[in-house]
Amino acid sequence: VHKAIDFAASVGQPIYATADGVISKAGWGTGYGMMTIIDHGEGYMTMYGFCDNLSKKTGDWVESGETIASAGNSGGQQEPGMYFELRHEGIVRDPAKWINL
C-alpha cells in the first residue's frame, strides 16, 4: 500500500512546509530525486521529493507555509510533481491530516 501522496504540478511550482521544523536533509535521495526532509519534533518528519530546486539547506529552520522547494521531475519521473510523505517514529503514516487538498 502506497501511504504517501504523489501530486501533479508544473515544474517550478512552489512547495511549502506543512509545519514548522528543521531541515534534516536537503539534497539527492535515491528514488526520490532532489528532496527535502523536515524534522518537526516529537518523532514527526515530512519528506518532499521529485523537486526541481531546493530553497533551503540542511540545518535551516522553516516556518509553516514557507517555500522550501519547487516541483519538478528529478529522480526519473515521467511527469513533473511532488512526492509527499509523513513519518512518525519512523513509520509512514497517512498524510491527509497534514495537508489541505
C-alpha positions as CSV (number, residue, x, y, z in Angstrom):
1,V,0.0,0.0,0.0
2,H,1.3,3.4,-1.0
3,K,0.9,5.6,2.1
4,A,2.4,8.8,0.5
5,I,0.9,11.2,-2.0
6,D,2.2,12.0,-5.5
7,F,1.0,15.4,-6.5
8,A,0.9,16.6,-10.2
9,A,2.4,20.0,-10.5
10,S,4.1,22.2,-13.1
11,V,7.9,22.4,-12.9
12,G,8.9,25.3,-10.7
13,Q,5.6,25.4,-8.8
14,P,6.4,26.4,-5.1
15,I,6.4,23.7,-2.4
16,Y,5.6,24.9,1.1
17,A,6.4,23.4,4.5
18,T,3.4,21.8,6.2
19,A,4.6,22.8,9.7
20,D,7.5,24.4,11.5
21,G,10.7,22.4,11.8
22,V,14.4,22.0,10.9
23,I,15.6,20.7,7.5
24,S,17.3,17.4,8.4
25,K,18.2,16.7,4.7
26,A,18.3,18.7,1.6
27,G,19.8,17.0,-1.4
28,W,19.6,13.9,-3.6
29,G,17.7,10.9,-2.4
30,T,17.8,7.7,-4.4
31,G,14.4,7.0,-5.9
32,Y,13.1,10.5,-4.8
33,G,15.4,12.8,-6.8
34,M,16.1,16.2,-5.2
35,M,14.3,16.1,-1.8
36,T,13.9,17.9,1.4
37,I,13.1,16.3,4.8
38,I,11.8,18.4,7.7
39,D,12.0,17.2,11.3
40,H,9.0,18.7,13.1
41,G,9.9,17.3,16.5
42,E,8.1,14.7,18.6
43,G,9.0,12.0,16.1
44,Y,7.3,13.6,13.1
45,M,9.0,14.2,9.8
46,T,7.8,15.1,6.3
47,M,9.5,14.4,3.0
48,Y,9.1,16.3,-0.2
49,G,10.6,14.6,-3.3
50,F,11.0,14.9,-7.1
51,C,11.9,18.6,-6.6
52,D,13.4,20.8,-9.3
53,N,15.1,23.2,-7.0
54,L,15.6,23.3,-3.2
55,S,15.3,26.6,-1.4
56,K,16.7,25.6,2.0
57,K,19.7,23.7,3.2
58,T,20.3,21.1,5.9
59,G,20.0,22.8,9.3
60,D,17.8,25.6,8.3
61,W,14.7,26.4,10.4
62,V,11.5,26.7,8.4
63,E,8.0,28.0,9.3
64,S,4.7,26.5,8.3
65,G,3.8,27.8,4.8
66,E,7.4,28.9,3.9
67,T,8.6,28.0,0.5
68,I,11.1,25.1,0.8
69,A,11.5,23.9,-2.8
70,S,9.9,23.8,-6.3
71,A,8.2,20.9,-8.0
72,G,10.0,19.0,-10.7
73,N,10.7,15.6,-12.2
74,S,14.0,14.8,-10.7
75,G,14.6,11.1,-9.9
76,G,13.4,9.9,-13.3
77,Q,9.8,10.9,-13.1
78,Q,7.8,10.9,-16.3
79,E,5.6,13.8,-15.2
80,P,6.5,16.7,-13.0
81,G,5.1,17.0,-9.5
82,M,6.0,16.3,-5.9
83,Y,6.1,13.3,-3.6
84,F,4.9,13.9,-0.1
85,E,5.4,11.5,2.8
86,L,4.7,11.8,6.6
87,R,6.6,9.6,9.1
88,H,6.0,9.3,12.8
89,E,8.6,7.4,14.8
90,G,10.0,6.1,11.5
91,I,6.7,4.7,10.3
92,V,5.0,6.0,7.2
93,R,1.6,7.5,8.1
94,D,-1.4,8.8,6.2
95,P,-0.5,12.4,5.4
96,A,-4.1,13.6,4.7
97,K,-4.4,15.3,8.1
98,W,-1.3,17.4,7.4
99,I,-2.3,19.0,4.1
100,N,-5.1,21.0,2.6
101,L,-6.3,19.2,-0.6
